[in-house]
Amino acid sequence: MSDSIDTVLFDLDDTLCRYRRGADEVLELAFERAGVGPVFEPTTYYARYREYLERADGFADFHERCFGDLAVDAGHDRADGIAVAREFREERDQRNVEALPGAAATLEALADEYALGLITNGLSAMQRQKLEATGLDRAFETTVFAGEDTAPKPDPEPFSVALDELGSSPERAVYVGNSLSSDVAGARAAGLDSVWVPRGTKTTNPEPRPSYVLESLAELQSPPWR
């Protein structure tokens, strides 16, 4: 890559923002507030998340359908799962989301030189809420809600859609994310170079291999492809 880069695309979750409380803690509170006990294990929710994301009709439908099915599978009433879903959404509101350190400053610095786009797996209602809560909602010229607007990452489709909307192309763009399996693999499938900003311990030999590895978002203010 070189100075021919004119577009920088970003992932959202755990790249630009994070939850103050994890889903495990929010689920525990939701079970308690619904008064039904732990009707399913958090791991089963994580394992089936993408399955329901791909076929849900809106934010509320996503959790109610998923939690209802998980409750039934565990031998409980569907109504118990739906009650948990409602409490879960209520608990995981805007106050539970925050921008990661350096996110706003990095986007502001890059906006002077590059077109900025967002590609995030998730329902639009849920992801827009996060963007508004963190104040990042006006930073992007285009946003693709993969899994709703297109196939979810790592499918190349959301990358192609974002680049078309920005009038760019794979060789003139990079994608920034924290996930090897979703972000780096998706960027590679779409023909883009990738910037991996891992949260937590870095893998010594990451696979798929990202084009660039950074310690923090702030490093992007001096782009590594220059």
PyMOL commands that place a pseudoatom at each C-alpha (Angstrom):
pseudoatom trace, name=CA, resn=MET, resi=1, chain=A, elem=C, hetatm=0, pos=[0.000, 0.000, 0.000]
pseudoatom trace, name=CA, resn=SER, resi=2, chain=A, elem=C, hetatm=0, pos=[1.056, 3.600, -0.574]
pseudoatom trace, name=CA, resn=ASP, resi=3, chain=A, elem=C, hetatm=0, pos=[-0.220, 7.141, -0.732]
pseudoatom trace, name=CA, resn=SER, resi=4, chain=A, elem=C, hetatm=0, pos=[-2.783, 5.936, -3.290]
pseudoatom trace, name=CA, resn=ILE, resi=5, chain=A, elem=C, hetatm=0, pos=[-4.994, 5.031, -0.316]
pseudoatom trace, name=CA, resn=ASP, resi=6, chain=A, elem=C, hetatm=0, pos=[-8.047, 7.291, -0.208]
pseudoatom trace, name=CA, resn=THR, resi=7, chain=A, elem=C, hetatm=0, pos=[-10.465, 5.292, 1.988]
pseudoatom trace, name=CA, resn=VAL, resi=8, chain=A, elem=C, hetatm=0, pos=[-10.313, 3.863, 5.498]
pseudoatom trace, name=CA, resn=LEU, resi=9, chain=A, elem=C, hetatm=0, pos=[-13.059, 1.508, 6.623]
pseudoatom trace, name=CA, resn=PHE, resi=10, chain=A, elem=C, hetatm=0, pos=[-13.650, 0.539, 10.261]
pseudoatom trace, name=CA, resn=ASP, resi=11, chain=A, elem=C, hetatm=0, pos=[-15.220, -2.168, 12.353]
pseudoatom trace, name=CA, resn=LEU, resi=12, chain=A, elem=C, hetatm=0, pos=[-17.263, -0.917, 15.340]
pseudoatom trace, name=CA, resn=ASP, resi=13, chain=A, elem=C, hetatm=0, pos=[-17.457, -3.368, 18.252]
pseudoatom trace, name=CA, resn=ASP, resi=14, chain=A, elem=C, hetatm=0, pos=[-14.216, -3.665, 20.246]
pseudoatom trace, name=CA, resn=THR, resi=15, chain=A, elem=C, hetatm=0, pos=[-12.464, -1.578, 17.590]
pseudoatom trace, name=CA, resn=LEU, resi=16, chain=A, elem=C, hetatm=0, pos=[-14.078, 1.832, 18.170]
pseudoatom trace, name=CA, resn=CYS, resi=17, chain=A, elem=C, hetatm=0, pos=[-16.362, 1.130, 21.135]
pseudoatom trace, name=CA, resn=ARG, resi=18, chain=A, elem=C, hetatm=0, pos=[-16.997, -1.353, 23.906]
pseudoatom trace, name=CA, resn=TYR, resi=19, chain=A, elem=C, hetatm=0, pos=[-19.563, -2.260, 26.507]
pseudoatom trace, name=CA, resn=ARG, resi=20, chain=A, elem=C, hetatm=0, pos=[-18.770, -1.195, 30.044]
pseudoatom trace, name=CA, resn=ARG, resi=21, chain=A, elem=C, hetatm=0, pos=[-20.333, -4.450, 31.184]
pseudoatom trace, name=CA, resn=GLY, resi=22, chain=A, elem=C, hetatm=0, pos=[-20.016, -7.730, 29.314]
pseudoatom trace, name=CA, resn=ALA, resi=23, chain=A, elem=C, hetatm=0, pos=[-22.957, -9.708, 27.977]
pseudoatom trace, name=CA, resn=ASP, resi=24, chain=A, elem=C, hetatm=0, pos=[-22.526, -12.291, 30.762]
pseudoatom trace, name=CA, resn=GLU, resi=25, chain=A, elem=C, hetatm=0, pos=[-23.141, -9.659, 33.424]
pseudoatom trace, name=CA, resn=VAL, resi=26, chain=A, elem=C, hetatm=0, pos=[-26.043, -8.103, 31.529]
pseudoatom trace, name=CA, resn=LEU, resi=27, chain=A, elem=C, hetatm=0, pos=[-27.634, -11.533, 31.036]
pseudoatom trace, name=CA, resn=GLU, resi=28, chain=A, elem=C, hetatm=0, pos=[-27.301, -12.308, 34.740]
pseudoatom trace, name=CA, resn=LEU, resi=29, chain=A, elem=C, hetatm=0, pos=[-29.125, -9.092, 35.567]
pseudoatom trace, name=CA, resn=ALA, resi=30, chain=A, elem=C, hetatm=0, pos=[-31.762, -9.811, 32.906]
pseudoatom trace, name=CA, resn=PHE, resi=31, chain=A, elem=C, hetatm=0, pos=[-32.468, -13.254, 34.373]
pseudoatom trace, name=CA, resn=GLU, resi=32, chain=A, elem=C, hetatm=0, pos=[-32.815, -11.712, 37.818]
pseudoatom trace, name=CA, resn=ARG, resi=33, chain=A, elem=C, hetatm=0, pos=[-35.117, -8.918, 36.680]
pseudoatom trace, name=CA, resn=ALA, resi=34, chain=A, elem=C, hetatm=0, pos=[-37.268, -11.291, 34.617]
pseudoatom trace, name=CA, resn=GLY, resi=35, chain=A, elem=C, hetatm=0, pos=[-37.595, -13.486, 37.694]
pseudoatom trace, name=CA, resn=VAL, resi=36, chain=A, elem=C, hetatm=0, pos=[-37.013, -16.714, 35.804]
pseudoatom trace, name=CA, resn=GLY, resi=37, chain=A, elem=C, hetatm=0, pos=[-33.514, -17.823, 36.760]
pseudoatom trace, name=CA, resn=PRO, resi=38, chain=A, elem=C, hetatm=0, pos=[-30.770, -18.742, 34.233]
pseudoatom trace, name=CA, resn=VAL, resi=39, chain=A, elem=C, hetatm=0, pos=[-32.934, -20.387, 31.574]
pseudoatom trace, name=CA, resn=PHE, resi=40, chain=A, elem=C, hetatm=0, pos=[-29.989, -20.835, 29.196]
pseudoatom trace, name=CA, resn=GLU, resi=41, chain=A, elem=C, hetatm=0, pos=[-26.204, -20.540, 29.292]
pseudoatom trace, name=CA, resn=PRO, resi=42, chain=A, elem=C, hetatm=0, pos=[-24.517, -17.435, 27.828]
pseudoatom trace, name=CA, resn=THR, resi=43, chain=A, elem=C, hetatm=0, pos=[-22.305, -19.683, 25.698]
pseudoatom trace, name=CA, resn=THR, resi=44, chain=A, elem=C, hetatm=0, pos=[-25.344, -20.983, 23.819]
pseudoatom trace, name=CA, resn=TYR, resi=45, chain=A, elem=C, hetatm=0, pos=[-26.336, -17.414, 22.979]
pseudoatom trace, name=CA, resn=TYR, resi=46, chain=A, elem=C, hetatm=0, pos=[-22.865, -16.623, 21.630]
pseudoatom trace, name=CA, resn=ALA, resi=47, chain=A, elem=C, hetatm=0, pos=[-22.781, -19.838, 19.613]
pseudoatom trace, name=CA, resn=ARG, resi=48, chain=A, elem=C, hetatm=0, pos=[-26.067, -19.055, 17.842]
pseudoatom trace, name=CA, resn=TYR, resi=49, chain=A, elem=C, hetatm=0, pos=[-25.771, -15.261, 17.604]
pseudoatom trace, name=CA, resn=ARG, resi=50, chain=A, elem=C, hetatm=0, pos=[-24.947, -15.119, 13.906]
pseudoatom trace, name=CA, resn=GLU, resi=51, chain=A, elem=C, hetatm=0, pos=[-27.671, -17.610, 13.007]
pseudoatom trace, name=CA, resn=TYR, resi=52, chain=A, elem=C, hetatm=0, pos=[-30.363, -15.318, 14.434]
pseudoatom trace, name=CA, resn=LEU, resi=53, chain=A, elem=C, hetatm=0, pos=[-28.685, -12.139, 13.243]
pseudoatom trace, name=CA, resn=GLU, resi=54, chain=A, elem=C, hetatm=0, pos=[-29.034, -13.293, 9.655]
pseudoatom trace, name=CA, resn=ARG, resi=55, chain=A, elem=C, hetatm=0, pos=[-32.778, -13.855, 9.843]
pseudoatom trace, name=CA, resn=ALA, resi=56, chain=A, elem=C, hetatm=0, pos=[-34.061, -11.379, 12.447]
pseudoatom trace, name=CA, resn=ASP, resi=57, chain=A, elem=C, hetatm=0, pos=[-36.562, -8.680, 11.556]
pseudoatom trace, name=CA, resn=GLY, resi=58, chain=A, elem=C, hetatm=0, pos=[-35.315, -5.843, 13.729]
pseudoatom trace, name=CA, resn=PHE, resi=59, chain=A, elem=C, hetatm=0, pos=[-33.563, -5.467, 17.074]
pseudoatom trace, name=CA, resn=ALA, resi=60, chain=A, elem=C, hetatm=0, pos=[-36.445, -6.652, 19.299]
pseudoatom trace, name=CA, resn=ASP, resi=61, chain=A, elem=C, hetatm=0, pos=[-37.224, -9.646, 17.086]
pseudoatom trace, name=CA, resn=PHE, resi=62, chain=A, elem=C, hetatm=0, pos=[-33.574, -10.720, 17.152]
pseudoatom trace, name=CA, resn=HIS, resi=63, chain=A, elem=C, hetatm=0, pos=[-33.372, -11.177, 20.923]
pseudoatom trace, name=CA, resn=GLU, resi=64, chain=A, elem=C, hetatm=0, pos=[-36.915, -12.375, 21.484]
pseudoatom trace, name=CA, resn=ARG, resi=65, chain=A, elem=C, hetatm=0, pos=[-36.676, -15.040, 18.812]
pseudoatom trace, name=CA, resn=CYS, resi=66, chain=A, elem=C, hetatm=0, pos=[-33.220, -16.149, 19.923]
pseudoatom trace, name=CA, resn=PHE, resi=67, chain=A, elem=C, hetatm=0, pos=[-33.856, -16.151, 23.683]
pseudoatom trace, name=CA, resn=GLY, resi=68, chain=A, elem=C, hetatm=0, pos=[-37.270, -17.746, 23.217]
pseudoatom trace, name=CA, resn=ASP, resi=69, chain=A, elem=C, hetatm=0, pos=[-35.783, -20.649, 21.257]
pseudoatom trace, name=CA, resn=LEU, resi=70, chain=A, elem=C, hetatm=0, pos=[-32.907, -21.048, 23.722]
pseudoatom trace, name=CA, resn=ALA, resi=71, chain=A, elem=C, hetatm=0, pos=[-35.357, -21.217, 26.620]
pseudoatom trace, name=CA, resn=VAL, resi=72, chain=A, elem=C, hetatm=0, pos=[-37.441, -23.890, 24.872]
pseudoatom trace, name=CA, resn=ASP, resi=73, chain=A, elem=C, hetatm=0, pos=[-34.320, -25.889, 23.996]
pseudoatom trace, name=CA, resn=ALA, resi=74, chain=A, elem=C, hetatm=0, pos=[-33.374, -25.826, 27.686]
pseudoatom trace, name=CA, resn=GLY, resi=75, chain=A, elem=C, hetatm=0, pos=[-36.806, -27.084, 28.759]
pseudoatom trace, name=CA, resn=HIS, resi=76, chain=A, elem=C, hetatm=0, pos=[-38.382, -23.766, 29.781]
pseudoatom trace, name=CA, resn=ASP, resi=77, chain=A, elem=C, hetatm=0, pos=[-41.345, -21.785, 28.486]
pseudoatom trace, name=CA, resn=ARG, resi=78, chain=A, elem=C, hetatm=0, pos=[-40.823, -19.547, 25.475]
pseudoatom trace, name=CA, resn=ALA, resi=79, chain=A, elem=C, hetatm=0, pos=[-42.387, -16.720, 27.492]
pseudoatom trace, name=CA, resn=ASP, resi=80, chain=A, elem=C, hetatm=0, pos=[-39.488, -16.958, 29.951]
pseudoatom trace, name=CA, resn=GLY, resi=81, chain=A, elem=C, hetatm=0, pos=[-36.963, -16.404, 27.168]
pseudoatom trace, name=CA, resn=ILE, resi=82, chain=A, elem=C, hetatm=0, pos=[-38.926, -13.461, 25.781]
pseudoatom trace, name=CA, resn=ALA, resi=83, chain=A, elem=C, hetatm=0, pos=[-39.096, -11.886, 29.245]
pseudoatom trace, name=CA, resn=VAL, resi=84, chain=A, elem=C, hetatm=0, pos=[-35.310, -12.201, 29.534]
pseudoatom trace, name=CA, resn=ALA, resi=85, chain=A, elem=C, hetatm=0, pos=[-34.884, -10.664, 26.072]
pseudoatom trace, name=CA, resn=ARG, resi=86, chain=A, elem=C, hetatm=0, pos=[-36.877, -7.597, 27.080]
pseudoatom trace, name=CA, resn=GLU, resi=87, chain=A, elem=C, hetatm=0, pos=[-34.924, -7.112, 30.279]
pseudoatom trace, name=CA, resn=PHE, resi=88, chain=A, elem=C, hetatm=0, pos=[-31.652, -7.684, 28.416]
pseudoatom trace, name=CA, resn=ARG, resi=89, chain=A, elem=C, hetatm=0, pos=[-32.445, -4.902, 25.937]
pseudoatom trace, name=CA, resn=GLU, resi=90, chain=A, elem=C, hetatm=0, pos=[-33.505, -2.606, 28.745]
pseudoatom trace, name=CA, resn=GLU, resi=91, chain=A, elem=C, hetatm=0, pos=[-30.302, -3.234, 30.673]
pseudoatom trace, name=CA, resn=ARG, resi=92, chain=A, elem=C, hetatm=0, pos=[-27.904, -2.976, 27.740]
pseudoatom trace, name=CA, resn=ASP, resi=93, chain=A, elem=C, hetatm=0, pos=[-28.834, 0.586, 26.828]
pseudoatom trace, name=CA, resn=GLN, resi=94, chain=A, elem=C, hetatm=0, pos=[-26.861, 3.637, 25.745]
pseudoatom trace, name=CA, resn=ARG, resi=95, chain=A, elem=C, hetatm=0, pos=[-25.333, 4.109, 29.184]
pseudoatom trace, name=CA, resn=ASN, resi=96, chain=A, elem=C, hetatm=0, pos=[-23.523, 0.806, 28.844]
pseudoatom trace, name=CA, resn=VAL, resi=97, chain=A, elem=C, hetatm=0, pos=[-21.471, 1.796, 25.766]
pseudoatom trace, name=CA, resn=GLU, resi=98, chain=A, elem=C, hetatm=0, pos=[-18.336, 3.918, 25.544]
pseudoatom trace, name=CA, resn=ALA, resi=99, chain=A, elem=C, hetatm=0, pos=[-15.852, 4.871, 22.837]
pseudoatom trace, name=CA, resn=LEU, resi=100, chain=A, elem=C, hetatm=0, pos=[-12.445, 3.264, 23.143]
pseudoatom trace, name=CA, resn=PRO, resi=101, chain=A, elem=C, hetatm=0, pos=[-9.519, 5.555, 23.985]
pseudoatom trace, name=CA, resn=GLY, resi=102, chain=A, elem=C, hetatm=0, pos=[-8.300, 7.426, 20.929]
pseudoatom trace, name=CA, resn=ALA, resi=103, chain=A, elem=C, hetatm=0, pos=[-11.299, 6.573, 18.735]
pseudoatom trace, name=CA, resn=ALA, resi=104, chain=A, elem=C, hetatm=0, pos=[-12.724, 10.076, 18.273]
pseudoatom trace, name=CA, resn=ALA, resi=105, chain=A, elem=C, hetatm=0, pos=[-9.320, 11.739, 17.860]
pseudoatom trace, name=CA, resn=THR, resi=106, chain=A, elem=C, hetatm=0, pos=[-8.184, 9.151, 15.316]
pseudoatom trace, name=CA, resn=LEU, resi=107, chain=A, elem=C, hetatm=0, pos=[-11.312, 9.502, 13.192]
pseudoatom trace, name=CA, resn=GLU, resi=108, chain=A, elem=C, hetatm=0, pos=[-11.035, 13.274, 13.295]
pseudoatom trace, name=CA, resn=ALA, resi=109, chain=A, elem=C, hetatm=0, pos=[-7.385, 13.149, 12.205]
pseudoatom trace, name=CA, resn=LEU, resi=110, chain=A, elem=C, hetatm=0, pos=[-8.041, 10.766, 9.315]
pseudoatom trace, name=CA, resn=ALA, resi=111, chain=A, elem=C, hetatm=0, pos=[-11.117, 12.625, 8.059]
pseudoatom trace, name=CA, resn=ASP, resi=112, chain=A, elem=C, hetatm=0, pos=[-8.986, 15.441, 6.659]
pseudoatom trace, name=CA, resn=GLU, resi=113, chain=A, elem=C, hetatm=0, pos=[-7.331, 13.112, 4.160]
pseudoatom trace, name=CA, resn=TYR, resi=114, chain=A, elem=C, hetatm=0, pos=[-9.478, 9.988, 3.749]
pseudoatom trace, name=CA, resn=ALA, resi=115, chain=A, elem=C, hetatm=0, pos=[-13.072, 8.994, 3.124]
pseudoatom trace, name=CA, resn=LEU, resi=116, chain=A, elem=C, hetatm=0, pos=[-14.254, 7.085, 6.188]
pseudoatom trace, name=CA, resn=GLY, resi=117, chain=A, elem=C, hetatm=0, pos=[-16.718, 4.206, 6.232]
pseudoatom trace, name=CA, resn=LEU, resi=118, chain=A, elem=C, hetatm=0, pos=[-18.048, 1.783, 8.817]
pseudoatom trace, name=CA, resn=ILE, resi=119, chain=A, elem=C, hetatm=0, pos=[-18.776, -1.919, 8.279]
pseudoatom trace, name=CA, resn=THR, resi=120, chain=A, elem=C, hetatm=0, pos=[-20.260, -3.564, 11.342]
pseudoatom trace, name=CA, resn=ASN, resi=121, chain=A, elem=C, hetatm=0, pos=[-21.922, -6.913, 11.912]
pseudoatom trace, name=CA, resn=GLY, resi=122, chain=A, elem=C, hetatm=0, pos=[-25.189, -6.243, 13.694]
pseudoatom trace, name=CA, resn=LEU, resi=123, chain=A, elem=C, hetatm=0, pos=[-28.717, -4.977, 13.418]
pseudoatom trace, name=CA, resn=SER, resi=124, chain=A, elem=C, hetatm=0, pos=[-28.960, -1.323, 12.466]
pseudoatom trace, name=CA, resn=ALA, resi=125, chain=A, elem=C, hetatm=0, pos=[-31.082, -0.327, 15.471]
pseudoatom trace, name=CA, resn=MET, resi=126, chain=A, elem=C, hetatm=0, pos=[-28.569, -1.810, 17.888]
pseudoatom trace, name=CA, resn=GLN, resi=127, chain=A, elem=C, hetatm=0, pos=[-25.473, -0.448, 16.145]
pseudoatom trace, name=CA, resn=ARG, resi=128, chain=A, elem=C, hetatm=0, pos=[-26.903, 3.030, 15.586]
pseudoatom trace, name=CA, resn=GLN, resi=129, chain=A, elem=C, hetatm=0, pos=[-27.612, 3.208, 19.296]
pseudoatom trace, name=CA, resn=LYS, resi=130, chain=A, elem=C, hetatm=0, pos=[-23.938, 2.550, 20.009]
pseudoatom trace, name=CA, resn=LEU, resi=131, chain=A, elem=C, hetatm=0, pos=[-22.808, 5.177, 17.506]
pseudoatom trace, name=CA, resn=GLU, resi=132, chain=A, elem=C, hetatm=0, pos=[-25.089, 7.801, 19.024]
pseudoatom trace, name=CA, resn=ALA, resi=133, chain=A, elem=C, hetatm=0, pos=[-24.075, 6.904, 22.565]
pseudoatom trace, name=CA, resn=THR, resi=134, chain=A, elem=C, hetatm=0, pos=[-20.373, 7.300, 21.764]
pseudoatom trace, name=CA, resn=GLY, resi=135, chain=A, elem=C, hetatm=0, pos=[-20.737, 10.425, 19.621]
pseudoatom trace, name=CA, resn=LEU, resi=136, chain=A, elem=C, hetatm=0, pos=[-19.244, 8.670, 16.586]
pseudoatom trace, name=CA, resn=ASP, resi=137, chain=A, elem=C, hetatm=0, pos=[-22.420, 8.729, 14.486]
pseudoatom trace, name=CA, resn=ARG, resi=138, chain=A, elem=C, hetatm=0, pos=[-21.311, 11.653, 12.295]
pseudoatom trace, name=CA, resn=ALA, resi=139, chain=A, elem=C, hetatm=0, pos=[-17.796, 10.399, 11.605]
pseudoatom trace, name=CA, resn=PHE, resi=140, chain=A, elem=C, hetatm=0, pos=[-18.621, 8.192, 8.611]
pseudoatom trace, name=CA, resn=GLU, resi=141, chain=A, elem=C, hetatm=0, pos=[-19.658, 8.941, 5.048]
pseudoatom trace, name=CA, resn=THR, resi=142, chain=A, elem=C, hetatm=0, pos=[-21.274, 5.522, 4.748]
pseudoatom trace, name=CA, resn=THR, resi=143, chain=A, elem=C, hetatm=0, pos=[-22.261, 2.747, 7.139]
pseudoatom trace, name=CA, resn=VAL, resi=144, chain=A, elem=C, hetatm=0, pos=[-22.998, -0.859, 6.179]
pseudoatom trace, name=CA, resn=PHE, resi=145, chain=A, elem=C, hetatm=0, pos=[-24.846, -3.013, 8.700]
pseudoatom trace, name=CA, resn=ALA, resi=146, chain=A, elem=C, hetatm=0, pos=[-23.559, -6.416, 7.650]
pseudoatom trace, name=CA, resn=GLY, resi=147, chain=A, elem=C, hetatm=0, pos=[-25.992, -9.189, 8.447]
pseudoatom trace, name=CA, resn=GLU, resi=148, chain=A, elem=C, hetatm=0, pos=[-28.886, -6.841, 7.717]
pseudoatom trace, name=CA, resn=ASP, resi=149, chain=A, elem=C, hetatm=0, pos=[-27.925, -4.797, 4.631]
pseudoatom trace, name=CA, resn=THR, resi=150, chain=A, elem=C, hetatm=0, pos=[-25.647, -7.525, 3.282]
pseudoatom trace, name=CA, resn=ALA, resi=151, chain=A, elem=C, hetatm=0, pos=[-24.187, -10.875, 4.229]
pseudoatom trace, name=CA, resn=PRO, resi=152, chain=A, elem=C, hetatm=0, pos=[-22.218, -10.632, 7.506]
pseudoatom trace, name=CA, resn=LYS, resi=153, chain=A, elem=C, hetatm=0, pos=[-18.444, -10.348, 7.641]
pseudoatom trace, name=CA, resn=PRO, resi=154, chain=A, elem=C, hetatm=0, pos=[-16.214, -12.140, 6.694]
pseudoatom trace, name=CA, resn=ASP, resi=155, chain=A, elem=C, hetatm=0, pos=[-18.223, -12.286, 3.464]
pseudoatom trace, name=CA, resn=PRO, resi=156, chain=A, elem=C, hetatm=0, pos=[-16.752, -9.771, 0.959]
pseudoatom trace, name=CA, resn=GLU, resi=157, chain=A, elem=C, hetatm=0, pos=[-20.163, -8.292, 0.098]
pseudoatom trace, name=CA, resn=PRO, resi=158, chain=A, elem=C, hetatm=0, pos=[-20.293, -5.573, 2.802]
pseudoatom trace, name=CA, resn=PHE, resi=159, chain=A, elem=C, hetatm=0, pos=[-16.839, -4.360, 1.794]
pseudoatom trace, name=CA, resn=SER, resi=160, chain=A, elem=C, hetatm=0, pos=[-17.854, -4.098, -1.849]
pseudoatom trace, name=CA, resn=VAL, resi=161, chain=A, elem=C, hetatm=0, pos=[-21.024, -2.204, -0.940]
pseudoatom trace, name=CA, resn=ALA, resi=162, chain=A, elem=C, hetatm=0, pos=[-19.126, 0.290, 1.232]
pseudoatom trace, name=CA, resn=LEU, resi=163, chain=A, elem=C, hetatm=0, pos=[-16.480, 0.911, -1.418]
pseudoatom trace, name=CA, resn=ASP, resi=164, chain=A, elem=C, hetatm=0, pos=[-19.099, 1.410, -4.131]
pseudoatom trace, name=CA, resn=GLU, resi=165, chain=A, elem=C, hetatm=0, pos=[-20.898, 3.974, -1.987]
pseudoatom trace, name=CA, resn=LEU, resi=166, chain=A, elem=C, hetatm=0, pos=[-17.638, 5.840, -1.401]
pseudoatom trace, name=CA, resn=GLY, resi=167, chain=A, elem=C, hetatm=0, pos=[-16.490, 5.638, -5.010]
pseudoatom trace, name=CA, resn=SER, resi=168, chain=A, elem=C, hetatm=0, pos=[-13.360, 3.735, -4.027]
pseudoatom trace, name=CA, resn=SER, resi=169, chain=A, elem=C, hetatm=0, pos=[-11.869, 0.319, -4.781]
pseudoatom trace, name=CA, resn=PRO, resi=170, chain=A, elem=C, hetatm=0, pos=[-10.079, -2.450, -2.835]
pseudoatom trace, name=CA, resn=GLU, resi=171, chain=A, elem=C, hetatm=0, pos=[-6.585, -1.373, -3.841]
pseudoatom trace, name=CA, resn=ARG, resi=172, chain=A, elem=C, hetatm=0, pos=[-7.277, 2.156, -2.576]
pseudoatom trace, name=CA, resn=ALA, resi=173, chain=A, elem=C, hetatm=0, pos=[-8.727, 1.168, 0.794]
pseudoatom trace, name=CA, resn=VAL, resi=174, chain=A, elem=C, hetatm=0, pos=[-7.787, -0.434, 4.101]
pseudoatom trace, name=CA, resn=TYR, resi=175, chain=A, elem=C, hetatm=0, pos=[-9.974, -1.986, 6.785]
pseudoatom trace, name=CA, resn=VAL, resi=176, chain=A, elem=C, hetatm=0, pos=[-9.384, -1.542, 10.514]
pseudoatom trace, name=CA, resn=GLY, resi=177, chain=A, elem=C, hetatm=0, pos=[-10.667, -4.088, 13.018]
pseudoatom trace, name=CA, resn=ASN, resi=178, chain=A, elem=C, hetatm=0, pos=[-9.928, -6.196, 16.076]
pseudoatom trace, name=CA, resn=SER, resi=179, chain=A, elem=C, hetatm=0, pos=[-11.034, -9.636, 14.845]
pseudoatom trace, name=CA, resn=LEU, resi=180, chain=A, elem=C, hetatm=0, pos=[-8.864, -11.944, 12.773]
pseudoatom trace, name=CA, resn=SER, resi=181, chain=A, elem=C, hetatm=0, pos=[-11.744, -14.228, 11.776]
pseudoatom trace, name=CA, resn=SER, resi=182, chain=A, elem=C, hetatm=0, pos=[-14.198, -11.474, 10.860]
pseudoatom trace, name=CA, resn=ASP, resi=183, chain=A, elem=C, hetatm=0, pos=[-12.264, -8.301, 10.063]
pseudoatom trace, name=CA, resn=VAL, resi=184, chain=A, elem=C, hetatm=0, pos=[-8.916, -9.462, 8.719]
pseudoatom trace, name=CA, resn=ALA, resi=185, chain=A, elem=C, hetatm=0, pos=[-10.413, -12.458, 6.909]
pseudoatom trace, name=CA, resn=GLY, resi=186, chain=A, elem=C, hetatm=0, pos=[-13.210, -10.321, 5.462]
pseudoatom trace, name=CA, resn=ALA, resi=187, chain=A, elem=C, hetatm=0, pos=[-10.845, -7.640, 4.240]
pseudoatom trace, name=CA, resn=ARG, resi=188, chain=A, elem=C, hetatm=0, pos=[-8.637, -10.254, 2.612]
pseudoatom trace, name=CA, resn=ALA, resi=189, chain=A, elem=C, hetatm=0, pos=[-11.627, -11.879, 0.903]
pseudoatom trace, name=CA, resn=ALA, resi=190, chain=A, elem=C, hetatm=0, pos=[-12.621, -8.481, -0.507]
pseudoatom trace, name=CA, resn=GLY, resi=191, chain=A, elem=C, hetatm=0, pos=[-9.093, -7.652, -1.687]
pseudoatom trace, name=CA, resn=LEU, resi=192, chain=A, elem=C, hetatm=0, pos=[-8.298, -4.982, 0.919]
pseudoatom trace, name=CA, resn=ASP, resi=193, chain=A, elem=C, hetatm=0, pos=[-5.273, -4.653, 3.128]
pseudoatom trace, name=CA, resn=SER, resi=194, chain=A, elem=C, hetatm=0, pos=[-6.121, -4.871, 6.824]
pseudoatom trace, name=CA, resn=VAL, resi=195, chain=A, elem=C, hetatm=0, pos=[-5.063, -3.089, 9.996]
pseudoatom trace, name=CA, resn=TRP, resi=196, chain=A, elem=C, hetatm=0, pos=[-5.397, -5.320, 13.052]
pseudoatom trace, name=CA, resn=VAL, resi=197, chain=A, elem=C, hetatm=0, pos=[-5.758, -3.589, 16.417]
pseudoatom trace, name=CA, resn=PRO, resi=198, chain=A, elem=C, hetatm=0, pos=[-6.162, -6.503, 18.836]
pseudoatom trace, name=CA, resn=ARG, resi=199, chain=A, elem=C, hetatm=0, pos=[-7.685, -6.078, 22.258]
pseudoatom trace, name=CA, resn=GLY, resi=200, chain=A, elem=C, hetatm=0, pos=[-5.866, -8.039, 24.912]
pseudoatom trace, name=CA, resn=THR, resi=201, chain=A, elem=C, hetatm=0, pos=[-2.952, -10.353, 24.213]
pseudoatom trace, name=CA, resn=LYS, resi=202, chain=A, elem=C, hetatm=0, pos=[-1.666, -10.362, 20.645]
pseudoatom trace, name=CA, resn=THR, resi=203, chain=A, elem=C, hetatm=0, pos=[-1.145, -13.617, 18.780]
pseudoatom trace, name=CA, resn=THR, resi=204, chain=A, elem=C, hetatm=0, pos=[2.485, -14.118, 17.811]
pseudoatom trace, name=CA, resn=ASN, resi=205, chain=A, elem=C, hetatm=0, pos=[1.643, -15.519, 14.380]
pseudoatom trace, name=CA, resn=PRO, resi=206, chain=A, elem=C, hetatm=0, pos=[-1.870, -14.307, 13.583]
pseudoatom trace, name=CA, resn=GLU, resi=207, chain=A, elem=C, hetatm=0, pos=[-3.882, -16.135, 10.929]
pseudoatom trace, name=CA, resn=PRO, resi=208, chain=A, elem=C, hetatm=0, pos=[-5.082, -14.873, 8.616]
pseudoatom trace, name=CA, resn=ARG, resi=209, chain=A, elem=C, hetatm=0, pos=[-2.142, -12.510, 8.594]
pseudoatom trace, name=CA, resn=PRO, resi=210, chain=A, elem=C, hetatm=0, pos=[-3.046, -8.815, 8.710]
pseudoatom trace, name=CA, resn=SER, resi=211, chain=A, elem=C, hetatm=0, pos=[-1.201, -6.278, 6.604]
pseudoatom trace, name=CA, resn=TYR, resi=212, chain=A, elem=C, hetatm=0, pos=[-0.438, -4.126, 9.650]
pseudoatom trace, name=CA, resn=VAL, resi=213, chain=A, elem=C, hetatm=0, pos=[-0.575, -4.701, 13.403]
pseudoatom trace, name=CA, resn=LEU, resi=214, chain=A, elem=C, hetatm=0, pos=[-0.974, -1.738, 15.761]
pseudoatom trace, name=CA, resn=GLU, resi=215, chain=A, elem=C, hetatm=0, pos=[-0.874, -1.422, 19.520]
pseudoatom trace, name=CA, resn=SER, resi=216, chain=A, elem=C, hetatm=0, pos=[-3.648, 1.170, 19.636]
pseudoatom trace, name=CA, resn=LEU, resi=217, chain=A, elem=C, hetatm=0, pos=[-6.027, 3.217, 17.508]
pseudoatom trace, name=CA, resn=ALA, resi=218, chain=A, elem=C, hetatm=0, pos=[-3.984, 6.330, 18.201]
pseudoatom trace, name=CA, resn=GLU, resi=219, chain=A, elem=C, hetatm=0, pos=[-1.174, 4.930, 16.024]
pseudoatom trace, name=CA, resn=LEU, resi=220, chain=A, elem=C, hetatm=0, pos=[-3.476, 5.330, 13.013]
pseudoatom trace, name=CA, resn=GLN, resi=221, chain=A, elem=C, hetatm=0, pos=[-3.037, 9.087, 13.242]
pseudoatom trace, name=CA, resn=SER, resi=222, chain=A, elem=C, hetatm=0, pos=[0.272, 8.357, 11.492]
pseudoatom trace, name=CA, resn=PRO, resi=223, chain=A, elem=C, hetatm=0, pos=[-0.991, 5.711, 9.020]
pseudoatom trace, name=CA, resn=PRO, resi=224, chain=A, elem=C, hetatm=0, pos=[1.346, 2.711, 8.617]
pseudoatom trace, name=CA, resn=TRP, resi=225, chain=A, elem=C, hetatm=0, pos=[0.761, 2.464, 4.853]
pseudoatom trace, name=CA, resn=ARG, resi=226, chain=A, elem=C, hetatm=0, pos=[2.511, 5.770, 4.128]
for i in range(1, 226): cmd.bond("trace and resi %d" % i, "trace and resi %d" % (i + 1))
show_as sticks, trace
zoom trace
